[in-house]
Amino acid sequence: MEALRASSFPSFHPPPISTKLARTISEKPYFHIPSIQQITTTPLSKIHSKKANFKVFTAISPTAAPSSTEEESSSPDQEIDSENNEEKFDWYANWYPVVPMCDLDKRRPHGKKVMGMDIVIWWDRNEDAWKVFDDSCPHRLAPLSEGRIDQWGRLQCVYHGWCFGGAGDCKLIPQAPRDGPPIHTSKKACVAVYPTCVQNGILWFWPNSDPQYKDILSKKKPHYIPELDDPTYTNSMIARDIPYGYEILIENLMDPAHVPYAHYGIMSAGKTPESLKADREGGRPLEINIQKVDINGFTAKQVFGDNYFIPPCLYYGFFSPVSPIPPQKRALLIFYCVPVSPGNSRLIFVSPRNFAVWIERIFPRWIFHIGQNLILDSDLYLLHVEERKLMEVGSINWQKSCFVPTKADALVVAFRRWLNKYGGTKVDWGTKFTGLLPPTPHREQLFDRYWSHTVNCSSCSVAHKRLNVLEIALQVFSVFAVGIVAAAKQGVISVAARYALFSAAVLCFVASKWLSHFIYKTFRYHDYDHAFR
């Protein structure tokens, strides 16, 4: 079981830190973390701007005087007003991860939403490449993601049968006269095509269909993580749609202090020494220092290693589990946080490691997704409600509304400062949304796993179908066995055989009921109650 836990969300907790022993700990770190290569950026990703008037900062330590907070942290309003000359982050001039390649089916189109844009992903066998189109047929705006790939490898809209090639050009309008003008060649009959690429086992797209970006990949590439392509590392991924926004998702992943509380009993936070232990869950002071914040993100130093935020989507870092693992063994936590729409986001998570690799060679992905989905569920409602409260006060007033006095909040504070200073205080949705959040659905819909994950996951969807078949088979056998016992005349089968068949029928019926409950909680809906943890 310990080996299985290694493939779930590992603990992102550093070792306990005493403010009195900070100097000693820095000399002899509790974890051994190999050095990480410096983040490099491509020419386009490096934006030249005036030197930011932004010093290295952390949230104050528990022993710091209140006055130090006032001196070190300025309000977001002042920060934005004083930095009008700074370059601003362009949300539409970056690559966005869409979906893990392992969850794509070449036989059908897939619909997704990224940055408020509805897109359709499909495999063009004529060009041997994945294509990303605007998910709207130019005829009557029907979603192309509900269509099919026809026998000639074209994307077909199933509303009226219009067909499109890999360049977005219309190949066929069935209703047009064969001897009439070639109206299918009109520019109005074309579909917008977005630049795409495959990197690190993920399909990426550039959210601008202007022809000038056709060759953008040669000028700017998504951030590359070599461990994801290293065969000596595991690379099992999970993707799930989340019912709260991009900003809240990233904040939560950057917050190690919530792990022993929000995920109590399902994630290990490491043993806390008695001298630092304040409660059952084991919360403790954390040492987090932000070393650089600019338009290209920031770096955070923790005792167990460096973490990196590469806007707009990537947050990752190395870590060492609390166990006797040789220094040459390494693991990473990699989070791709995708803006979907106001109040909705998508998480693509992978934790590559070069030890205990055999586990993921034996067990299917859906086994690990059970625990990973439970972790996501455990703080889902908290974050959904938190987002609505922040919406009431406004994102610009985040620092005024939230009291963040300790260094444990340094990463969250850094992200909010980056967002306020460079990102325009929130995701730029353009004119697609009013800025209001969708209404809170009933609890079963909020915690839904089927539409947010199962149907989109190639492993979980197959497991769901097969386990449903097994459940029906158990019920059929149970009824069949009882029928034989009831129909057989006395003396035809022995008393022992009767008891055996009846017992098997009961066991199969009980097993089918248990399996039905397991399927529902694993693939459809699993509520979470913190009070009895």
Solvent accessible surface area in square Angstrom, and as a share of the most:
residue,aa,sasa,rsa
1,M,154,0.69
2,E,129,0.58
3,A,36,0.28
4,L,44,0.22
5,R,138,0.50
6,A,30,0.23
7,S,7,0.04
8,S,20,0.13
9,F,17,0.07
10,P,18,0.12
11,S,29,0.19
12,F,15,0.06
13,H,11,0.05
14,P,2,0.01
15,P,6,0.04
16,P,23,0.14
17,I,4,0.02
18,S,23,0.15
19,T,62,0.36
20,K,188,0.80
21,L,98,0.49
22,A,39,0.30
23,R,194,0.71
24,T,76,0.44
25,I,32,0.16
26,S,84,0.54
27,E,127,0.57
28,K,161,0.68
29,P,73,0.46
30,Y,133,0.51
31,F,14,0.06
32,H,111,0.50
33,I,38,0.19
34,P,33,0.21
35,S,104,0.67
36,I,33,0.17
37,Q,146,0.65
38,Q,150,0.67
39,I,50,0.25
40,T,109,0.63
41,T,56,0.32
42,T,44,0.26
43,P,117,0.74
44,L,90,0.45
45,S,21,0.14
46,K,119,0.51
47,I,65,0.33
48,H,160,0.71
49,S,55,0.35
50,K,137,0.58
51,K,195,0.83
52,A,27,0.21
53,N,138,0.71
54,F,39,0.16
55,K,130,0.55
56,V,97,0.56
57,F,5,0.02
58,T,23,0.14
59,A,8,0.06
60,I,26,0.13
61,S,24,0.15
62,P,81,0.51
63,T,103,0.60
64,A,35,0.27
65,A,57,0.44
66,P,109,0.68
67,S,61,0.39
68,S,34,0.22
69,T,44,0.25
70,E,141,0.63
71,E,137,0.61
72,E,60,0.27
73,S,32,0.21
74,S,52,0.33
75,S,29,0.19
76,P,5,0.03
77,D,47,0.24
78,Q,116,0.52
79,E,17,0.08
80,I,38,0.19
81,D,96,0.50
82,S,82,0.53
83,E,15,0.07
84,N,110,0.56
85,N,116,0.59
86,E,13,0.06
87,E,75,0.34
88,K,91,0.39
89,F,21,0.09
90,D,77,0.40
91,W,7,0.02
92,Y,48,0.18
93,A,28,0.21
94,N,15,0.08
95,W,9,0.03
96,Y,0,0.00
97,P,0,0.00
98,V,0,0.00
99,V,7,0.04
100,P,0,0.00
101,M,49,0.22
102,C,64,0.38
103,D,13,0.07
104,L,23,0.11
105,D,40,0.21
106,K,106,0.45
107,R,200,0.73
108,R,135,0.49
109,P,2,0.01
110,H,32,0.14
111,G,40,0.38
112,K,27,0.12
113,K,59,0.25
114,V,0,0.00
115,M,0,0.00
116,G,8,0.08
117,M,28,0.13
118,D,69,0.36
119,I,0,0.00
120,V,0,0.00
121,I,0,0.00
122,W,0,0.00
123,W,37,0.13
124,D,1,0.01
125,R,127,0.46
126,N,101,0.52
127,E,90,0.41
128,D,105,0.54
129,A,36,0.28
130,W,19,0.07
131,K,32,0.14
132,V,0,0.00
133,F,0,0.00
134,D,47,0.24
135,D,19,0.10
136,S,29,0.19
137,C,2,0.01
138,P,39,0.24
139,H,63,0.28
140,R,139,0.51
141,L,133,0.66
142,A,18,0.14
143,P,66,0.42
144,L,0,0.00
145,S,13,0.09
146,E,122,0.55
147,G,13,0.12
148,R,132,0.48
149,I,32,0.16
150,D,9,0.05
151,Q,124,0.55
152,W,151,0.53
153,G,0,0.00
154,R,41,0.15
155,L,0,0.00
156,Q,34,0.15
157,C,4,0.02
158,V,65,0.38
159,Y,115,0.44
160,H,54,0.24
161,G,14,0.13
162,W,29,0.10
163,C,1,0.00
164,F,0,0.00
165,G,7,0.06
166,G,8,0.07
167,A,76,0.59
168,G,0,0.00
169,D,46,0.24
170,C,6,0.04
171,K,97,0.41
172,L,57,0.28
173,I,12,0.06
174,P,46,0.29
175,Q,108,0.48
176,A,16,0.12
177,P,88,0.56
178,R,181,0.66
179,D,139,0.72
180,G,31,0.30
181,P,97,0.61
182,P,85,0.53
183,I,84,0.43
184,H,59,0.26
185,T,90,0.52
186,S,49,0.31
187,K,183,0.77
188,K,181,0.77
189,A,5,0.04
190,C,51,0.31
191,V,10,0.06
192,A,40,0.31
193,V,45,0.26
194,Y,21,0.08
195,P,21,0.13
196,T,36,0.21
197,C,14,0.08
198,V,80,0.46
199,Q,29,0.13
200,N,4,0.02
201,G,35,0.34
202,I,0,0.00
203,L,1,0.00
204,W,11,0.04
205,F,0,0.00
206,W,3,0.01
207,P,6,0.04
208,N,46,0.24
209,S,45,0.29
210,D,61,0.31
211,P,112,0.71
212,Q,126,0.56
213,Y,50,0.19
214,K,162,0.69
215,D,95,0.49
216,I,8,0.04
217,L,67,0.33
218,S,86,0.55
219,K,114,0.48
220,K,22,0.09
221,K,105,0.45
222,P,10,0.06
223,H,38,0.17
224,Y,108,0.41
225,I,3,0.01
226,P,63,0.40
227,E,18,0.08
228,L,6,0.03
229,D,77,0.40
230,D,50,0.26
231,P,115,0.72
232,T,84,0.49
233,Y,16,0.06
234,T,1,0.00
235,N,84,0.43
236,S,28,0.18
237,M,11,0.05
238,I,2,0.01
239,A,16,0.12
240,R,4,0.01
241,D,44,0.23
242,I,4,0.02
243,P,28,0.18
244,Y,2,0.01
245,G,3,0.03
246,Y,1,0.01
247,E,27,0.12
248,I,5,0.03
249,L,1,0.00
250,I,1,0.00
251,E,10,0.05
252,N,18,0.09
253,L,25,0.12
254,M,1,0.00
255,D,29,0.15
256,P,6,0.03
257,A,34,0.26
258,H,36,0.16
259,V,7,0.04
260,P,4,0.02
261,Y,92,0.35
262,A,11,0.08
263,H,7,0.03
264,Y,63,0.24
265,G,65,0.63
266,I,46,0.23
267,M,26,0.11
268,S,82,0.53
269,A,16,0.12
270,G,29,0.28
271,K,183,0.78
272,T,9,0.05
273,P,58,0.36
274,E,140,0.63
275,S,106,0.68
276,L,41,0.20
277,K,92,0.39
278,A,91,0.70
279,D,53,0.27
280,R,139,0.51
281,E,42,0.19
282,G,5,0.05
283,G,13,0.13
284,R,25,0.09
285,P,45,0.28
286,L,8,0.04
287,E,43,0.19
288,I,0,0.00
289,N,44,0.23
290,I,1,0.00
291,Q,83,0.37
292,K,124,0.52
293,V,14,0.08
294,D,35,0.18
295,I,9,0.04
296,N,42,0.22
297,G,3,0.03
298,F,8,0.03
299,T,28,0.17
300,A,0,0.00
301,K,83,0.35
302,Q,18,0.08
303,V,32,0.19
304,F,2,0.01
305,G,9,0.09
306,D,29,0.15
307,N,1,0.00
308,Y,8,0.03
309,F,1,0.00
310,I,26,0.13
311,P,13,0.08
312,P,7,0.05
313,C,4,0.02
314,L,7,0.03
315,Y,2,0.01
316,Y,13,0.05
317,G,0,0.00
318,F,8,0.03
319,F,11,0.05
320,S,22,0.14
321,P,43,0.27
322,V,84,0.48
323,S,60,0.39
324,P,139,0.87
325,I,53,0.27
326,P,63,0.40
327,P,76,0.48
328,Q,120,0.54
329,K,67,0.28
330,R,55,0.20
331,A,1,0.01
332,L,1,0.00
333,L,1,0.01
334,I,0,0.00
335,F,9,0.04
336,Y,0,0.00
337,C,0,0.00
338,V,0,0.00
339,P,0,0.00
340,V,14,0.08
341,S,12,0.08
342,P,15,0.09
343,G,3,0.03
344,N,50,0.26
345,S,1,0.00
346,R,10,0.04
347,L,1,0.01
348,I,0,0.00
349,F,2,0.01
350,V,0,0.00
351,S,13,0.08
352,P,0,0.00
353,R,5,0.02
354,N,34,0.18
355,F,29,0.12
356,A,32,0.25
357,V,30,0.17
358,W,139,0.49
359,I,0,0.00
360,E,32,0.15
361,R,144,0.53
362,I,113,0.58
363,F,74,0.31
364,P,63,0.39
365,R,37,0.14
366,W,43,0.15
367,I,52,0.26
368,F,11,0.04
369,H,3,0.01
370,I,53,0.27
371,G,26,0.25
372,Q,10,0.05
373,N,3,0.02
374,L,30,0.15
375,I,10,0.05
376,L,14,0.07
377,D,1,0.01
378,S,2,0.01
379,D,4,0.02
380,L,1,0.00
381,Y,90,0.34
382,L,89,0.44
383,L,15,0.07
384,H,4,0.02
385,V,45,0.26
386,E,66,0.29
387,E,16,0.07
388,R,44,0.16
389,K,128,0.54
390,L,20,0.10
391,M,82,0.37
392,E,149,0.67
393,V,64,0.37
394,G,24,0.23
395,S,32,0.20
396,I,51,0.26
397,N,46,0.24
398,W,9,0.03
399,Q,38,0.17
400,K,127,0.54
401,S,57,0.37
402,C,41,0.25
403,F,173,0.72
404,V,31,0.18
405,P,35,0.22
406,T,44,0.26
407,K,37,0.16
408,A,12,0.09
409,D,31,0.16
410,A,0,0.00
411,L,1,0.00
412,V,14,0.08
413,V,7,0.04
414,A,0,0.00
415,F,0,0.00
416,R,11,0.04
417,R,20,0.07
418,W,0,0.00
419,L,0,0.00
420,N,5,0.02
421,K,0,0.00
422,Y,5,0.02
423,G,4,0.04
424,G,47,0.46
425,T,23,0.13
426,K,102,0.43
427,V,2,0.01
428,D,69,0.36
429,W,28,0.10
430,G,50,0.48
431,T,143,0.83
432,K,87,0.37
433,F,72,0.30
434,T,125,0.73
435,G,19,0.18
436,L,132,0.66
437,L,36,0.18
438,P,52,0.32
439,P,120,0.75
440,T,69,0.40
441,P,41,0.26
442,H,123,0.55
443,R,95,0.35
444,E,83,0.37
445,Q,106,0.47
446,L,5,0.02
447,F,2,0.01
448,D,29,0.15
449,R,2,0.01
450,Y,41,0.16
451,W,173,0.61
452,S,17,0.11
453,H,3,0.01
454,T,2,0.01
455,V,53,0.30
456,N,55,0.28
457,C,2,0.01
458,S,47,0.30
459,S,21,0.13
460,C,4,0.02
461,S,23,0.15
462,V,62,0.36
463,A,8,0.06
464,H,15,0.07
465,K,134,0.57
466,R,171,0.63
467,L,28,0.14
468,N,46,0.24
469,V,100,0.57
470,L,85,0.42
471,E,27,0.12
472,I,103,0.52
473,A,51,0.39
474,L,36,0.18
475,Q,59,0.26
476,V,92,0.53
477,F,85,0.36
478,S,9,0.06
479,V,112,0.64
480,F,126,0.52
481,A,1,0.00
482,V,65,0.37
483,G,36,0.34
484,I,59,0.30
485,V,26,0.15
486,A,85,0.66
487,A,81,0.63
488,A,23,0.18
489,K,156,0.66
490,Q,176,0.78
491,G,69,0.67
492,V,105,0.60
493,I,42,0.22
494,S,67,0.43
495,V,101,0.58
496,A,76,0.59
497,A,37,0.29
498,R,56,0.20
499,Y,148,0.56
500,A,62,0.48
501,L,47,0.24
502,F,105,0.44
503,S,54,0.35
504,A,31,0.24
505,A,1,0.01
506,V,68,0.39
507,L,125,0.62
508,C,23,0.14
509,F,101,0.42
510,V,86,0.49
511,A,39,0.30
512,S,0,0.00
513,K,109,0.46
514,W,154,0.54
515,L,11,0.05
516,S,42,0.27
517,H,105,0.47
518,F,52,0.21
519,I,8,0.04
520,Y,87,0.33
521,K,67,0.28
522,T,12,0.07
523,F,2,0.01
524,R,91,0.33
525,Y,38,0.14
526,H,36,0.16
527,D,56,0.29
528,Y,9,0.03
529,D,82,0.42
530,H,69,0.31
531,A,81,0.63
532,F,182,0.76
533,R,101,0.37
